[in-house]
Amino acid sequence: MGKSKLLRLASLAKQATLSVCVDDEQNVKNLAEAARTIRSNIGVIIEINAGQDRCGVEPGAPAVNLAKVVRNHPNLTLKGFQAYQG
């Protein structure tokens, strides 16, 4: 997602409670930067790869490590994990 869209998302988070799915550490960093810039808080859900390799971080240690990255950013709130088996 581009910087302007992330800033828009962070702005919306000041007006409503929202959460987004992430599966990549750079996504988390970009999201955190936007939330810090706008001074908002964004809920984050870790997307887990359910076996079809379409999206999501691998289960186990990679997912836990990504959750730790989220928790290290004060403008992000870890809301949980989710997987989509479609």
N, CA, C and O atoms as CSV, one atom per row, in Angstrom:
chain,resi,resn,atom,element,x,y,z
A,1,MET,N,N,0.859,-1.166,0.000
A,1,MET,CA,C,0.000,0.000,0.000
A,1,MET,C,C,0.904,1.227,0.000
A,1,MET,O,O,1.892,1.266,0.732
A,2,GLY,N,N,0.583,2.206,-0.795
A,2,GLY,CA,C,1.371,3.424,-0.895
A,2,GLY,C,C,1.231,4.328,0.312
A,2,GLY,O,O,0.296,4.198,1.103
A,3,LYS,N,N,2.173,5.243,0.440
A,3,LYS,CA,C,2.210,6.131,1.602
A,3,LYS,C,C,0.925,6.953,1.739
A,3,LYS,O,O,0.415,7.102,2.849
A,4,SER,N,N,0.394,7.486,0.644
A,4,SER,CA,C,-0.810,8.311,0.747
A,4,SER,C,C,-2.002,7.485,1.250
A,4,SER,O,O,-2.826,7.992,2.012
A,5,LYS,N,N,-2.095,6.237,0.836
A,5,LYS,CA,C,-3.185,5.381,1.313
A,5,LYS,C,C,-3.011,5.029,2.785
A,5,LYS,O,O,-3.986,4.961,3.533
A,6,LEU,N,N,-1.771,4.809,3.196
A,6,LEU,CA,C,-1.512,4.514,4.605
A,6,LEU,C,C,-1.847,5.714,5.485
A,6,LEU,O,O,-2.400,5.553,6.573
A,7,LEU,N,N,-1.516,6.908,5.022
A,7,LEU,CA,C,-1.854,8.111,5.780
A,7,LEU,C,C,-3.366,8.296,5.857
A,7,LEU,O,O,-3.888,8.714,6.891
A,8,ARG,N,N,-4.059,7.993,4.788
A,8,ARG,CA,C,-5.530,8.071,4.795
A,8,ARG,C,C,-6.115,7.069,5.787
A,8,ARG,O,O,-7.035,7.392,6.537
A,9,LEU,N,N,-5.577,5.855,5.785
A,9,LEU,CA,C,-6.004,4.839,6.732
A,9,LEU,C,C,-5.765,5.304,8.164
A,9,LEU,O,O,-6.640,5.155,9.018
A,10,ALA,N,N,-4.596,5.863,8.431
A,10,ALA,CA,C,-4.273,6.357,9.771
A,10,ALA,C,C,-5.213,7.496,10.164
A,10,ALA,O,O,-5.599,7.602,11.328
A,11,SER,N,N,-5.579,8.333,9.224
A,11,SER,CA,C,-6.541,9.410,9.503
A,11,SER,C,C,-7.911,8.849,9.852
A,11,SER,O,O,-8.567,9.327,10.777
A,12,LEU,N,N,-8.337,7.838,9.114
A,12,LEU,CA,C,-9.625,7.201,9.398
A,12,LEU,C,C,-9.632,6.566,10.785
A,12,LEU,O,O,-10.667,6.519,11.450
A,13,ALA,N,N,-8.481,6.084,11.211
A,13,ALA,CA,C,-8.385,5.441,12.525
A,13,ALA,C,C,-8.600,6.428,13.663
A,13,ALA,O,O,-8.853,6.013,14.794
A,14,LYS,N,N,-8.504,7.713,13.391
A,14,LYS,CA,C,-8.820,8.721,14.412
A,14,LYS,C,C,-10.330,8.916,14.556
A,14,LYS,O,O,-10.798,9.436,15.569
A,15,GLN,N,N,-11.087,8.500,13.543
A,15,GLN,CA,C,-12.524,8.700,13.526
A,15,GLN,C,C,-13.320,7.434,13.803
A,15,GLN,O,O,-14.501,7.503,14.144
A,16,ALA,N,N,-12.685,6.288,13.659
A,16,ALA,CA,C,-13.384,5.014,13.825
A,16,ALA,C,C,-12.398,3.961,14.313
A,16,ALA,O,O,-11.191,4.077,14.099
A,17,THR,N,N,-12.918,2.946,14.960
A,17,THR,CA,C,-12.092,1.815,15.354
A,17,THR,C,C,-11.964,0.896,14.154
A,17,THR,O,O,-12.967,0.445,13.602
A,18,LEU,N,N,-10.738,0.618,13.750
A,18,LEU,CA,C,-10.542,-0.267,12.610
A,18,LEU,C,C,-9.335,-1.143,12.817
A,18,LEU,O,O,-8.457,-0.842,13.626
A,19,SER,N,N,-9.300,-2.233,12.077
A,19,SER,CA,C,-8.180,-3.162,12.101
A,19,SER,C,C,-7.836,-3.558,10.678
A,19,SER,O,O,-8.696,-3.595,9.798
A,20,VAL,N,N,-6.562,-3.853,10.470
A,20,VAL,CA,C,-6.099,-4.302,9.165
A,20,VAL,C,C,-5.264,-5.563,9.338
A,20,VAL,O,O,-4.664,-5.780,10.391
A,21,CYS,N,N,-5.229,-6.386,8.305
A,21,CYS,CA,C,-4.406,-7.596,8.311
A,21,CYS,C,C,-3.037,-7.286,7.726
A,21,CYS,O,O,-2.910,-6.515,6.776
A,22,VAL,N,N,-2.018,-7.901,8.310
A,22,VAL,CA,C,-0.651,-7.770,7.796
A,22,VAL,C,C,-0.014,-9.155,7.744
A,22,VAL,O,O,-0.386,-10.057,8.495
A,23,ASP,N,N,0.947,-9.301,6.845
A,23,ASP,CA,C,1.693,-10.561,6.774
A,23,ASP,C,C,3.166,-10.333,6.445
A,23,ASP,O,O,3.870,-11.249,6.019
A,24,ASP,N,N,3.625,-9.085,6.651
A,24,ASP,CA,C,4.990,-8.747,6.274
A,24,ASP,C,C,5.524,-7.658,7.207
A,24,ASP,O,O,4.815,-6.701,7.520
A,25,GLU,N,N,6.760,-7.806,7.644
A,25,GLU,CA,C,7.336,-6.852,8.584
A,25,GLU,C,C,7.427,-5.443,8.010
A,25,GLU,O,O,7.217,-4.473,8.739
A,26,GLN,N,N,7.734,-5.308,6.727
A,26,GLN,CA,C,7.807,-3.969,6.140
A,26,GLN,C,C,6.437,-3.303,6.128
A,26,GLN,O,O,6.335,-2.092,6.326
A,27,ASN,N,N,5.380,-4.085,5.896
A,27,ASN,CA,C,4.021,-3.537,5.981
A,27,ASN,C,C,3.756,-2.969,7.367
A,27,ASN,O,O,3.176,-1.892,7.508
A,28,VAL,N,N,4.183,-3.701,8.384
A,28,VAL,CA,C,3.989,-3.251,9.767
A,28,VAL,C,C,4.725,-1.932,9.994
A,28,VAL,O,O,4.169,-1.000,10.573
A,29,LYS,N,N,5.962,-1.855,9.543
A,29,LYS,CA,C,6.756,-0.640,9.732
A,29,LYS,C,C,6.120,0.550,9.017
A,29,LYS,O,O,6.058,1.646,9.574
A,30,ASN,N,N,5.651,0.343,7.800
A,30,ASN,CA,C,5.013,1.424,7.044
A,30,ASN,C,C,3.711,1.865,7.715
A,30,ASN,O,O,3.416,3.058,7.788
A,31,LEU,N,N,2.949,0.911,8.194
A,31,LEU,CA,C,1.697,1.207,8.890
A,31,LEU,C,C,1.974,1.985,10.177
A,31,LEU,O,O,1.279,2.953,10.488
A,32,ALA,N,N,2.979,1.559,10.910
A,32,ALA,CA,C,3.340,2.238,12.155
A,32,ALA,C,C,3.805,3.667,11.896
A,32,ALA,O,O,3.481,4.574,12.663
A,33,GLU,N,N,4.553,3.870,10.837
A,33,GLU,CA,C,5.022,5.219,10.502
A,33,GLU,C,C,3.844,6.138,10.190
A,33,GLU,O,O,3.814,7.286,10.633
A,34,ALA,N,N,2.884,5.637,9.435
A,34,ALA,CA,C,1.709,6.444,9.110
A,34,ALA,C,C,0.904,6.763,10.369
A,34,ALA,O,O,0.465,7.897,10.557
A,35,ALA,N,N,0.712,5.769,11.224
A,35,ALA,CA,C,-0.051,5.992,12.457
A,35,ALA,C,C,0.669,6.988,13.364
A,35,ALA,O,O,0.028,7.829,13.994
A,36,ARG,N,N,1.989,6.898,13.432
A,36,ARG,CA,C,2.760,7.840,14.245
A,36,ARG,C,C,2.645,9.249,13.681
A,36,ARG,O,O,2.475,10.208,14.434
A,37,THR,N,N,2.734,9.380,12.374
A,37,THR,CA,C,2.644,10.693,11.717
A,37,THR,C,C,1.307,11.358,12.011
A,37,THR,O,O,1.260,12.550,12.316
A,38,ILE,N,N,0.230,10.603,11.920
A,38,ILE,CA,C,-1.130,11.134,12.111
A,38,ILE,C,C,-1.518,11.152,13.592
A,38,ILE,O,O,-2.500,11.791,13.969
A,39,ARG,N,N,-0.758,10.461,14.418
A,39,ARG,CA,C,-1.051,10.331,15.860
A,39,ARG,C,C,-2.358,9.585,16.098
A,39,ARG,O,O,-3.234,10.028,16.841
A,40,SER,N,N,-2.448,8.448,15.443
A,40,SER,CA,C,-3.621,7.594,15.606
A,40,SER,C,C,-3.165,6.214,16.054
A,40,SER,O,O,-1.970,5.957,16.205
A,41,ASN,N,N,-4.127,5.338,16.263
A,41,ASN,CA,C,-3.829,3.964,16.639
A,41,ASN,C,C,-4.597,3.038,15.703
A,41,ASN,O,O,-5.791,3.221,15.469
A,42,ILE,N,N,-3.903,2.059,15.182
A,42,ILE,CA,C,-4.496,1.126,14.223
A,42,ILE,C,C,-4.405,-0.285,14.789
A,42,ILE,O,O,-3.344,-0.721,15.235
A,43,GLY,N,N,-5.522,-0.987,14.765
A,43,GLY,CA,C,-5.548,-2.386,15.162
A,43,GLY,C,C,-4.942,-3.240,14.068
A,43,GLY,O,O,-5.165,-3.000,12.881
A,44,VAL,N,N,-4.175,-4.239,14.473
A,44,VAL,CA,C,-3.471,-5.097,13.511
A,44,VAL,C,C,-3.793,-6.556,13.798
A,44,VAL,O,O,-3.736,-7.012,14.940
A,45,ILE,N,N,-4.132,-7.273,12.737
A,45,ILE,CA,C,-4.394,-8.708,12.796
A,45,ILE,C,C,-3.341,-9.394,11.927
A,45,ILE,O,O,-3.145,-9.019,10.771
A,46,ILE,N,N,-2.669,-10.391,12.483
A,46,ILE,CA,C,-1.656,-11.125,11.730
A,46,ILE,C,C,-2.359,-12.159,10.855
A,46,ILE,O,O,-3.099,-13.009,11.349
A,47,GLU,N,N,-2.117,-12.073,9.559
A,47,GLU,CA,C,-2.678,-13.021,8.589
A,47,GLU,C,C,-1.762,-14.245,8.516
A,47,GLU,O,O,-0.567,-14.119,8.248
A,48,ILE,N,N,-2.329,-15.423,8.757
A,48,ILE,CA,C,-1.573,-16.677,8.760
A,48,ILE,C,C,-1.820,-17.428,7.456
A,48,ILE,O,O,-2.957,-17.518,6.993
A,49,ASN,N,N,-0.756,-17.966,6.867
A,49,ASN,CA,C,-0.873,-18.801,5.684
A,49,ASN,C,C,-1.521,-20.121,6.097
A,49,ASN,O,O,-0.967,-20.869,6.902
A,50,ALA,N,N,-2.691,-20.396,5.541
A,50,ALA,CA,C,-3.438,-21.604,5.896
A,50,ALA,C,C,-3.110,-22.783,4.993
A,50,ALA,O,O,-3.785,-23.811,5.051
A,51,GLY,N,N,-2.087,-22.653,4.162
A,51,GLY,CA,C,-1.650,-23.785,3.359
A,51,GLY,C,C,-1.798,-23.625,1.860
A,51,GLY,O,O,-1.276,-24.444,1.104
A,52,GLN,N,N,-2.491,-22.599,1.411
A,52,GLN,CA,C,-2.648,-22.414,-0.028
A,52,GLN,C,C,-1.634,-21.439,-0.609
A,52,GLN,O,O,-1.619,-21.196,-1.816
A,53,ASP,N,N,-0.796,-20.887,0.242
A,53,ASP,CA,C,0.303,-19.998,-0.175
A,53,ASP,C,C,-0.152,-18.798,-0.987
A,53,ASP,O,O,0.577,-18.318,-1.855
A,54,ARG,N,N,-1.368,-18.305,-0.704
A,54,ARG,CA,C,-1.861,-17.112,-1.396
A,54,ARG,C,C,-1.557,-15.848,-0.608
A,54,ARG,O,O,-1.295,-14.795,-1.189
A,55,CYS,N,N,-1.590,-15.952,0.695
A,55,CYS,CA,C,-1.312,-14.802,1.551
A,55,CYS,C,C,-0.978,-15.316,2.932
A,55,CYS,O,O,-1.217,-16.480,3.252
A,56,GLY,N,N,-0.431,-14.451,3.733
A,56,GLY,CA,C,-0.172,-14.782,5.119
A,56,GLY,C,C,1.250,-15.205,5.398
A,56,GLY,O,O,1.959,-15.734,4.543
A,57,VAL,N,N,1.636,-14.947,6.639
A,57,VAL,CA,C,2.932,-15.365,7.147
A,57,VAL,C,C,2.815,-16.826,7.570
A,57,VAL,O,O,1.726,-17.290,7.908
A,58,GLU,N,N,3.908,-17.533,7.552
A,58,GLU,CA,C,3.881,-18.940,7.950
A,58,GLU,C,C,3.486,-19.065,9.425
A,58,GLU,O,O,3.851,-18.218,10.240
A,59,PRO,N,N,2.744,-20.113,9.764
A,59,PRO,CA,C,2.359,-20.303,11.165
A,59,PRO,C,C,3.577,-20.618,12.030
A,59,PRO,O,O,4.652,-20.937,11.521
A,60,GLY,N,N,3.391,-20.525,13.331
A,60,GLY,CA,C,4.474,-20.833,14.264
A,60,GLY,C,C,5.362,-19.630,14.515
A,60,GLY,O,O,4.879,-18.506,14.648
A,61,ALA,N,N,6.655,-19.871,14.579
A,61,ALA,CA,C,7.621,-18.827,14.930
A,61,ALA,C,C,7.537,-17.588,14.031
A,61,ALA,O,O,7.608,-16.476,14.554
A,62,PRO,N,N,7.389,-17.721,12.703
A,62,PRO,CA,C,7.293,-16.507,11.879
A,62,PRO,C,C,6.100,-15.623,12.253
A,62,PRO,O,O,6.215,-14.397,12.259
A,63,ALA,N,N,4.969,-16.234,12.563
A,63,ALA,CA,C,3.786,-15.459,12.958
A,63,ALA,C,C,4.001,-14.799,14.313
A,63,ALA,O,O,3.635,-13.639,14.506
A,64,VAL,N,N,4.585,-15.520,15.239
A,64,VAL,CA,C,4.862,-14.962,16.568
A,64,VAL,C,C,5.851,-13.811,16.459
A,64,VAL,O,O,5.681,-12.783,17.114
A,65,ASN,N,N,6.880,-13.974,15.639
A,65,ASN,CA,C,7.866,-12.904,15.463
A,65,ASN,C,C,7.236,-11.653,14.866
A,65,ASN,O,O,7.572,-10.539,15.269
A,66,LEU,N,N,6.328,-11.825,13.912
A,66,LEU,CA,C,5.655,-10.671,13.327
A,66,LEU,C,C,4.763,-9.993,14.373
A,66,LEU,O,O,4.666,-8.766,14.410
A,67,ALA,N,N,4.123,-10.786,15.208
A,67,ALA,CA,C,3.304,-10.219,16.290
A,67,ALA,C,C,4.168,-9.388,17.239
A,67,ALA,O,O,3.730,-8.341,17.717
A,68,LYS,N,N,5.373,-9.838,17.513
A,68,LYS,CA,C,6.292,-9.079,18.369
A,68,LYS,C,C,6.672,-7.755,17.730
A,68,LYS,O,O,6.805,-6.747,18.425
A,69,VAL,N,N,6.848,-7.745,16.419
A,69,VAL,CA,C,7.146,-6.493,15.710
A,69,VAL,C,C,5.985,-5.519,15.881
A,69,VAL,O,O,6.195,-4.339,16.162
A,70,VAL,N,N,4.772,-6.012,15.711
A,70,VAL,CA,C,3.588,-5.158,15.888
A,70,VAL,C,C,3.557,-4.589,17.303
A,70,VAL,O,O,3.323,-3.394,17.486
A,71,ARG,N,N,3.788,-5.423,18.285
A,71,ARG,CA,C,3.705,-4.979,19.684
A,71,ARG,C,C,4.776,-3.958,20.044
A,71,ARG,O,O,4.631,-3.242,21.035
A,72,ASN,N,N,5.841,-3.878,19.264
A,72,ASN,CA,C,6.912,-2.911,19.530
A,72,ASN,C,C,6.584,-1.513,19.030
A,72,ASN,O,O,7.360,-0.586,19.262
A,73,HIS,N,N,5.458,-1.336,18.351
A,73,HIS,CA,C,5.078,-0.024,17.822
A,73,HIS,C,C,3.917,0.528,18.650
A,73,HIS,O,O,2.833,-0.055,18.662
A,74,PRO,N,N,4.137,1.643,19.338
A,74,PRO,CA,C,3.105,2.170,20.236
A,74,PRO,C,C,1.819,2.635,19.548
A,74,PRO,O,O,0.788,2.757,20.209
A,75,ASN,N,N,1.855,2.894,18.248
A,75,ASN,CA,C,0.659,3.343,17.540
A,75,ASN,C,C,-0.100,2.198,16.874
A,75,ASN,O,O,-1.049,2.419,16.121
A,76,LEU,N,N,0.332,0.970,17.164
A,76,LEU,CA,C,-0.356,-0.212,16.647
A,76,LEU,C,C,-0.796,-1.072,17.822
A,76,LEU,O,O,-0.099,-1.161,18.832
A,77,THR,N,N,-1.960,-1.706,17.683
A,77,THR,CA,C,-2.471,-2.606,18.705
A,77,THR,C,C,-2.700,-3.972,18.087
A,77,THR,O,O,-3.486,-4.114,17.150
A,78,LEU,N,N,-2.018,-4.968,18.609
A,78,LEU,CA,C,-2.203,-6.330,18.124
A,78,LEU,C,C,-3.576,-6.825,18.554
A,78,LEU,O,O,-3.879,-6.876,19.746
A,79,LYS,N,N,-4.405,-7.190,17.580
A,79,LYS,CA,C,-5.768,-7.646,17.850
A,79,LYS,C,C,-5.905,-9.161,17.769
A,79,LYS,O,O,-6.884,-9.719,18.264
A,80,GLY,N,N,-4.937,-9.833,17.153
A,80,GLY,CA,C,-5.014,-11.288,17.065
A,80,GLY,C,C,-4.483,-11.827,15.753
A,80,GLY,O,O,-3.732,-11.167,15.035
A,81,PHE,N,N,-4.898,-13.042,15.466
A,81,PHE,CA,C,-4.455,-13.772,14.280
A,81,PHE,C,C,-5.681,-14.223,13.497
A,81,PHE,O,O,-6.756,-14.418,14.063
A,82,GLN,N,N,-5.505,-14.384,12.195
A,82,GLN,CA,C,-6.599,-14.910,11.390
A,82,GLN,C,C,-6.033,-15.625,10.178
A,82,GLN,O,O,-4.933,-15.319,9.717
A,83,ALA,N,N,-6.788,-16.569,9.674
A,83,ALA,CA,C,-6.398,-17.306,8.469
A,83,ALA,C,C,-7.620,-17.475,7.592
A,83,ALA,O,O,-8.749,-17.537,8.079
A,84,TYR,N,N,-7.388,-17.547,6.325
A,84,TYR,CA,C,-8.473,-17.730,5.362
A,84,TYR,C,C,-8.169,-18.968,4.542
A,84,TYR,O,O,-7.209,-18.981,3.771
A,85,GLN,N,N,-8.958,-19.986,4.696
A,85,GLN,CA,C,-8.815,-21.221,3.920
A,85,GLN,C,C,-9.899,-21.196,2.867
A,85,GLN,O,O,-11.046,-21.552,3.136
A,86,GLY,N,N,-9.541,-20.779,1.678
A,86,GLY,CA,C,-10.562,-20.637,0.654
A,86,GLY,C,C,-10.371,-21.566,-0.442
A,86,GLY,O,O,-11.155,-21.570,-1.391
